[in-house]
Amino acid sequence: MRLKEEQIVRLAEQVLTALDHDGLITLKTERGKVLAAIKNAIASDIRREADLEQDAERLLEQTLRSMGGGAGIDRLKMLRMIKEKLAKERKIIL
């Protein structure tokens, strides 16, 4: 998922507001620090997913080359399978 910086900031604000509104958290530090931590966690997760996507694409290309081009193979289905396997190995929830 590709989000712009301002979208990540808005998402982090919404998460923090919802958690605070529902009484699920009690802030023990200033709101700005908590907001920055949430924003960093979201951005980190997005980077991990992008890295996973790149690795899956690379592995798919290697696999198809080793199969002589992979004629007749559903690339999207195979890519999804590779991504799911890598995500499971790396403990990433898609």
C-alpha positions as a Markdown table, in Angstrom:
| # | Residue | x | y | z |
|---|---|---|---|---|
| 1 | Met | 0.0 | 0.0 | 0.0 |
| 2 | Arg | 1.4 | 3.4 | -1.0 |
| 3 | Leu | 0.4 | 6.3 | 1.2 |
| 4 | Lys | 1.6 | 9.8 | 1.1 |
| 5 | Glu | 3.2 | 11.4 | 4.1 |
| 6 | Glu | 0.1 | 13.5 | 4.9 |
| 7 | Gln | -2.1 | 10.4 | 4.6 |
| 8 | Ile | 0.1 | 8.6 | 7.2 |
| 9 | Val | -0.1 | 11.5 | 9.5 |
| 10 | Arg | -4.0 | 11.6 | 9.2 |
| 11 | Leu | -4.2 | 7.9 | 9.8 |
| 12 | Ala | -2.0 | 8.1 | 12.9 |
| 13 | Glu | -4.1 | 11.0 | 14.2 |
| 14 | Gln | -7.3 | 9.0 | 13.6 |
| 15 | Val | -5.8 | 5.9 | 15.4 |
| 16 | Leu | -4.7 | 8.0 | 18.4 |
| 17 | Thr | -8.0 | 9.9 | 18.6 |
| 18 | Ala | -10.0 | 6.6 | 18.4 |
| 19 | Leu | -7.9 | 4.9 | 21.1 |
| 20 | Asp | -8.1 | 7.9 | 23.4 |
| 21 | His | -11.9 | 8.5 | 22.8 |
| 22 | Asp | -12.7 | 4.9 | 23.5 |
| 23 | Gly | -10.6 | 5.0 | 26.7 |
| 24 | Leu | -8.3 | 2.2 | 25.5 |
| 25 | Ile | -5.2 | 4.2 | 26.3 |
| 26 | Thr | -4.0 | 6.7 | 28.9 |
| 27 | Leu | -1.3 | 9.1 | 27.6 |
| 28 | Lys | 1.7 | 9.2 | 29.9 |
| 29 | Thr | 3.7 | 11.5 | 27.7 |
| 30 | Glu | 2.8 | 14.4 | 25.4 |
| 31 | Arg | 0.4 | 13.7 | 22.5 |
| 32 | Gly | 2.9 | 14.7 | 19.9 |
| 33 | Lys | 5.4 | 12.0 | 20.9 |
| 34 | Val | 2.7 | 9.3 | 20.9 |
| 35 | Leu | 1.5 | 10.5 | 17.5 |
| 36 | Ala | 5.0 | 10.4 | 16.1 |
| 37 | Ala | 5.5 | 6.9 | 17.4 |
| 38 | Ile | 2.2 | 5.7 | 15.7 |
| 39 | Lys | 3.2 | 7.5 | 12.5 |
| 40 | Asn | 6.6 | 5.8 | 12.5 |
| 41 | Ala | 5.0 | 2.4 | 13.2 |
| 42 | Ile | 2.7 | 2.8 | 10.2 |
| 43 | Ala | 5.5 | 4.0 | 7.9 |
| 44 | Ser | 7.7 | 1.1 | 9.0 |
| 45 | Asp | 4.9 | -1.4 | 8.3 |
| 46 | Ile | 4.4 | 0.2 | 4.8 |
| 47 | Arg | 8.2 | -0.1 | 4.1 |
| 48 | Arg | 8.2 | -3.7 | 5.2 |
| 49 | Glu | 5.3 | -4.5 | 2.9 |
| 50 | Ala | 7.0 | -2.7 | 0.0 |
| 51 | Asp | 10.2 | -4.7 | 0.6 |
| 52 | Leu | 8.2 | -7.9 | 0.7 |
| 53 | Glu | 6.6 | -6.9 | -2.7 |
| 54 | Gln | 10.0 | -6.3 | -4.3 |
| 55 | Asp | 11.4 | -9.5 | -3.0 |
| 56 | Ala | 8.3 | -11.5 | -4.2 |
| 57 | Glu | 8.6 | -9.9 | -7.7 |
| 58 | Arg | 12.4 | -10.8 | -7.8 |
| 59 | Leu | 11.7 | -14.3 | -6.7 |
| 60 | Leu | 8.9 | -14.7 | -9.2 |
| 61 | Glu | 11.2 | -13.5 | -12.1 |
| 62 | Gln | 13.9 | -16.0 | -11.0 |
| 63 | Thr | 11.4 | -18.8 | -10.8 |
| 64 | Leu | 10.0 | -18.1 | -14.2 |
| 65 | Arg | 13.4 | -17.8 | -15.8 |
| 66 | Ser | 14.4 | -21.2 | -14.3 |
| 67 | Met | 11.2 | -22.6 | -15.8 |
| 68 | Gly | 12.1 | -21.4 | -19.2 |
| 69 | Gly | 9.9 | -18.3 | -19.2 |
| 70 | Gly | 6.9 | -19.8 | -17.4 |
| 71 | Ala | 4.6 | -19.9 | -20.4 |
| 72 | Gly | 1.0 | -20.7 | -19.4 |
| 73 | Ile | 1.6 | -19.8 | -15.7 |
| 74 | Asp | -0.7 | -17.3 | -14.0 |
| 75 | Arg | 1.8 | -14.7 | -12.9 |
| 76 | Leu | -0.6 | -12.9 | -10.5 |
| 77 | Lys | -1.6 | -16.1 | -8.8 |
| 78 | Met | 2.1 | -17.2 | -8.5 |
| 79 | Leu | 3.1 | -13.8 | -7.2 |
| 80 | Arg | 0.3 | -13.9 | -4.5 |
| 81 | Met | 1.5 | -17.4 | -3.4 |
| 82 | Ile | 5.1 | -16.2 | -3.2 |
| 83 | Lys | 4.0 | -13.1 | -1.2 |
| 84 | Glu | 2.0 | -15.1 | 1.2 |
| 85 | Lys | 4.9 | -17.5 | 1.8 |
| 86 | Leu | 7.4 | -14.7 | 2.4 |
| 87 | Ala | 4.9 | -12.9 | 4.6 |
| 88 | Lys | 4.5 | -16.0 | 6.7 |
| 89 | Glu | 8.2 | -16.5 | 7.0 |
| 90 | Arg | 8.8 | -12.9 | 8.0 |
| 91 | Lys | 5.7 | -12.8 | 10.2 |
| 92 | Ile | 4.1 | -9.9 | 8.3 |
| 93 | Ile | 0.3 | -9.7 | 8.2 |
| 94 | Leu | -1.0 | -8.7 | 4.8 |
